[in-house]
Amino acid sequence: MQCRQACGACCVAPAISRPYYGMPRGKPAGEACVHLDDNRRCLLFNDPRRPQCCSQFLAEPSVCGDSREQALHILAALEESTRPVARTDA
């Protein structure tokens, strides 16, 4: 599947825990990447400074759904289900 025009859900929903160019503290889930332009396109696409997790992401129906709204919902649910459990050691 090709990326949906003006979507950018994969640049908003997931967290990126490692620092990268332009985001020295990484990116919290639900926050748009600073490299997402006004047309919801990645300004680092094909740039070696693009995070590896972004370069490895493949658009597919199971995560992108049928619309941007579905993609945001699916990716947010995946983000939540894979979030590390906070430890409460006494």
N, C-alpha and C positions, 0 to 999 in steps of 0.2 A: 504494500500500500504506500502511496505517496503522502507526504505530509499535507494536511488540510490547509488551504490558504487562510491567513489571518487567524490562526488558532493559537499557537504558543502555549498550550496547556502544559506541555512538558517542561516549559521554562518558568512555570508558576507553581504548580502543585507540589512537586517533590522538593525535599530539602537536599542541599549539597553540604555535607559536613566538612569538607576540606576547603581551605582557602584557595582561591583562584584569582586570575587577573580581574581586577575591578571589584572583587568581593573578598577582601582579606579575612573576613570571618565566616566565609561560606555563605549559604543562602538558606534562610528558614523556609519551611514548607508553607505554601500559600502566598509567598512574596514573589513578585516578578523579578527575574534576573535583570540586572542593570544593562545587560546587553540585548534585551528584547526591545526592538524599535516600535514606533507608533503603529506599524503595520503588523505587529506581532511576529516579526521575523528575527532570527538570531543574527546579531552583528558579528559573532565569532565563528559562524559556520565556515568550515574549511580553514580555520585559523589554528595554528598549533597551540595557542593559548586557551583554546576551548577545553573545558574539563573533559576528562576521559569518559566519565559517566554519561555526558551529553553526546559525545561522539559515538558511543556504543548503543545509544537508545535507538530502537527501530520502531517506526510507526506501524502499528498493526491494529486490526479491528478490536481485538480483545482489550486493548488499553486506550484506544482512541475513540471507540464507539462510533456513533453516527453524527456527532456534532461536537463543537467545542465544549458545550455545557456538559455533555456526557463524558468527554475526555477529562475535564476538570474533576468531575465526580468520581470517576473510576480511578484516576491517578491519586486523588486525595484519599480514597479508601485504601488503596495499596500502600500509600505512605503511612497511614495510620496502622495498618495491620503489620507492618514491618518495623515500626518504631521500637527501639530497644525499651525494655521494661526498666523503669527507674528502680534502683535498689534501695531498700529501706533497712539496711543493717543497723542493728542496735549496738 
